[in-house]
Amino acid sequence: MLEEMIDAVLEVEGGYVNHPNDPGGPTNMGITLRTLEGYRGELCSRKDVADLQVWEARAIYLSLYWSKPGFATLEVSEAVAEMIFDAAVNHGPSRATKLLQNSIGVLADGVMGPITIKFASRLDSNILAGLFMAERVRFYGRIITSNPDQAVFAAGWMNRCAKFIQSIPSA
């Protein structure tokens, strides 16, 4: 399941980009310069980001976007897990956790703790998927409202969400 989720993210994220409106700066396969530095524990350059290999991007996703934030401990359907993982990649693991917590009505502290795990696992998968994606769409709206320069990314973000929303009947 995780390998397929990473494959899907790699496909959506694509290769190296350095868009002037992207606050993440130089990014390759969805991995920003700051993330690469954090993972490697050393200063990196734009060239390091551009030269990032798929095997290392996969290792980063497994470590920083799945295991370390605690998403592996969730007892949710594969469809919901993929929604949360994709949000972690796009918004950061803490924000993805807050989106989940807001969806299920628990304190949104960005930490995947026992209360979040318990409440998320109790909800019907289709209901949880719908609540989570609604929260994510609202978050994108807040991004664009607070920084209109980000609207350049809106179509891509909505296409990303649409893919998950279409999968809700089978979540």
PEDA-V821092 format. One record per pair of residues at least 4 apart in sequence whose C-alpha atoms are under 6 Angstrom apart, sorted by the first residue. I is the first residue (numbers start at 0). J is the second residue. D is the distance in Angstrom with one decimal. If there is no record, write none. Layout:
i = (I | I)
j = (J | J)
d = (D | D)
//
This chain:
i = (4 | 8 | 9 | 9 | 12 | 12 | 13 | 14 | 14 | 15 | 15 | 15 | 16 | 16 | 17 | 17 | 23 | 25 | 25 | 26 | 26 | 27 | 32 | 36 | 36 | 36 | 36 | 43 | 46 | 59 | 60 | 61 | 62 | 62 | 63 | 64 | 65 | 66 | 69 | 73 | 74 | 75 | 78 | 79 | 81 | 86 | 86 | 87 | 87 | 87 | 90 | 93 | 96 | 97 | 97 | 97 | 99 | 100 | 100 | 100 | 101 | 102 | 102 | 113 | 115 | 122 | 124 | 124 | 125 | 125 | 127 | 143 | 143 | 143 | 157 | 161)
j = (81 | 12 | 13 | 28 | 28 | 29 | 28 | 27 | 28 | 26 | 27 | 49 | 25 | 26 | 24 | 25 | 31 | 31 | 32 | 30 | 31 | 48 | 48 | 40 | 41 | 42 | 43 | 47 | 50 | 63 | 64 | 65 | 66 | 67 | 67 | 92 | 70 | 71 | 111 | 116 | 120 | 120 | 170 | 128 | 85 | 90 | 95 | 91 | 92 | 95 | 94 | 109 | 109 | 101 | 107 | 109 | 131 | 104 | 105 | 107 | 107 | 130 | 131 | 117 | 119 | 127 | 128 | 170 | 167 | 170 | 131 | 147 | 149 | 150 | 161 | 165)
d = (5.9 | 5.9 | 5.9 | 5.6 | 5.1 | 5.1 | 5.1 | 5.0 | 5.0 | 5.6 | 4.0 | 5.7 | 5.9 | 5.4 | 5.6 | 4.4 | 5.9 | 5.8 | 5.9 | 5.2 | 4.3 | 6.0 | 6.0 | 5.6 | 5.3 | 5.4 | 5.6 | 5.9 | 5.9 | 5.6 | 4.9 | 5.2 | 5.2 | 5.7 | 5.4 | 5.9 | 5.3 | 5.8 | 5.8 | 5.5 | 5.1 | 5.6 | 5.1 | 5.7 | 6.0 | 5.6 | 5.3 | 4.4 | 4.2 | 4.9 | 5.8 | 4.5 | 4.9 | 6.0 | 4.8 | 4.7 | 5.9 | 6.0 | 5.2 | 5.1 | 5.9 | 5.3 | 5.3 | 5.9 | 5.9 | 6.0 | 5.9 | 5.6 | 5.7 | 5.3 | 5.9 | 4.9 | 5.5 | 5.5 | 5.9 | 6.0)
//
